[in-house]
Each structure stands twice: as structure tokens, then as C-alpha cells.
Amino acid sequence: MESRPFRWLAIRGNYSYDDTRVLKSANPFADPALEPGNPLLRRPLSSGALIVNVGWRRMNWNFSGYFTGRRNDSNFADPTQFENPGYARFDLATSYLIARGISFIGRVTNLFDKQYQDVLGFPALGRDFRLGLNYRFTGRN
């Protein structure tokens, strides 16, 4: 879904409801997360995103929020740990058109330094900063 209340403002959002189930398992006794009737591994029931983009003259700002609900997971070492909690992560990006075809760009991923794991046992990166220049050979941005 997208809305453009003003020429310089775009708001986009999406939501996914994914009600999945294990139908059959070769060895459900090895891991409770694999028992028939349980949700599939690593698929949250609810997830979504909200993206706000502001473009004014030579400047562009983009604020993004990604939301993931709790989900069944397994670290395959501890059978009692089979749920991964949900999380929300926010990113911020900007660009400034210096001259035709040349832009200064900046991005902060995981703006609020949220600690989470997309997969149990594998922590996501913390806050990440990137700065740079972008050159487009066509001269269009």
C-alpha cells in the first residue's frame, strides 16, 4: 500500500499474515519445533514494514521500520528453546544531490541498536553507519 499526501512525501506499508503449520515430520521427537501442528520454523505469524520517504529539492530522507512477530525456531542444540521473540528494527537513509549525477549518501542500519536474532544462535549486527558518494553515468538521479 502506498500513499502520496504531498508531492514530496511518500508513505509505503505492507503487512503479512502467514499462518503455516507442520503437516508431517520425519522425526518430531528430536525437536519439539518440528511436531505436526506447530508453525513452520522461522516464519512469523505477522510481519510488516513502514517506509516514509521525504524528497525536497536536492535532499532525500528515508525512514524505514521493519516488524517481525515471534516465530518458532530451533537452535538444534537445546530442544527447550524453540521460540524466537519478535522485534522491530529501524533504518535511516539520506542522499544529497551535489551536482548532476553526483550524490552524497548516508545510511544507518539498525538505528536504535536493537539486539535480535533472525535465526536463534546468530545475533544480528548492531548499528551500522555508511557514508559515500554515488555517481551515475547518465547524470539522472
TABELDA-V848166 format. One record per pair of residues at least 6 apart in sequence whose ideal C-beta (glycine too) atoms are under 7 Angstrom apart, sorted by sequence separation. I is the first residue (numbers start at 0). J is the second residue. D is the distance in whole Angstrom. If there is no record, write none. Layout:
I,J,D  I,J,D
//
This chain:
3,9,5  27,33,5  38,44,7  74,80,6  96,102,5  97,103,6  116,122,5  117,123,6  27,34,4  53,60,5  95,102,6  116,123,6  1,9,7  2,10,5  27,35,6  32,40,6  73,81,5  94,102,5  95,103,5  114,122,7  115,123,5  24,33,5  52,61,5  72,81,6  94,103,7  1,11,5  24,34,7  71,81,6  72,82,7  94,104,5  24,35,6  50,61,7  51,62,5  71,82,6  72,83,4  0,12,5  21,33,6  23,35,6  93,105,5  0,13,7  21,34,7  22,35,6  50,63,5  69,82,6  70,83,5  92,105,7  112,125,5  21,35,5  69,83,7  92,106,4  112,126,4  21,36,7  48,63,7  49,64,5  69,84,5  109,124,7  20,36,6  21,37,5  48,64,7  69,85,5  91,107,5  109,125,6  110,126,7  48,65,5  68,85,4  90,107,7  109,126,5  20,38,6  21,39,6  48,66,7  67,85,5  90,108,5  109,127,6  19,38,6  47,66,5  67,86,6  91,110,5  107,126,7  108,127,4  19,39,4  46,66,6  90,110,6  46,67,5  66,87,5  88,109,6  89,110,5  107,128,6  46,68,6  89,111,6  19,42,5  45,68,4  64,87,6  65,88,5  106,129,5  43,67,5  44,68,5  105,129,7  17,42,5  43,68,4  64,89,5  88,113,5  105,130,5  17,43,7  18,44,6  43,69,7  63,89,7  87,113,7  17,44,6  43,70,4  63,90,5  86,113,6  104,131,5  16,44,7  42,70,6  16,45,6  41,70,6  62,91,6  86,115,4  103,132,6  104,133,5  15,46,5  40,71,6  41,72,6  61,92,4  101,132,7  102,133,4  15,47,6  38,70,7  40,72,6  14,47,4  38,71,5  40,73,6  60,93,5  83,116,6  101,134,5  13,47,6  37,71,6  59,93,6  100,134,6  12,47,7  13,48,5  59,94,5  100,135,5  12,48,7  83,119,5  12,49,5  58,95,5  57,95,6  100,138,4  102,140,6  11,50,4  32,71,5  57,96,4  80,119,7  99,138,5  32,72,7  10,51,5  32,73,4  43,85,7  9,52,4  30,73,5  96,140,6  8,53,6  30,75,7  74,119,4  7,53,6  72,118,7  73,119,7  74,120,4  7,54,5  31,78,6  72,119,5  7,55,5  30,78,6  32,81,4  31,81,5  41,118,6
//
